[in-house]
Amino acid sequence: MVLHDWRTILAAVALAAATTSASGTQEFQVIVHPSVQGTRISRANLSALFTGKTARWGDKSQAVPVDQSAKTPVRRAFTTTVIGLSMGELQLYWQRRVAAEHVFPPPIRNSDQEVLAFVSANAGAIGYVAVDTPIPEGVKVIALVD
């Protein structure tokens, strides 16, 4: 039981550290296709979309999440902050889901520009890019709320 308490504390510290940079600002911005209604998303709903626990928006339309490469700092920050797992833990999670339920992880793009292109081209799409990435027309930023 004590080990669990320490893991909880360490996870909370890691989550707080990954959420913000040294300047205290968020390291990523959540982006969606303009067809997605609303201007904000809860951390829990965002996590559910990116872990395959839900595949629909609140209006019942199809949600299409897209991840970044595991090699990117923005992916590590997003995974720790939103999903609450390390990259290794997330990989194990997906191995189990694929084997047991045939549920597959979101497609992966290698850069912010590729994520922007995917989101702008796919109705219902959602992704994330570095906080300093310019957002083109055809993509909108939504707020992440707790």
Secondary structure, DSSP 8 states (H G I E B T S, - for coil): -HHHHHHHHHHHHHHHHHHB-TTS-BSEEEEE-TTS--SEEEHHHHHHHHTTS--B-TTS-B-EE-EE-TTSHHHHHHIIIII---HHHHHHHHHHHHHHH------EESSHHHHHHHHHHSTTEEEEEETT----TT-EEEEEE-
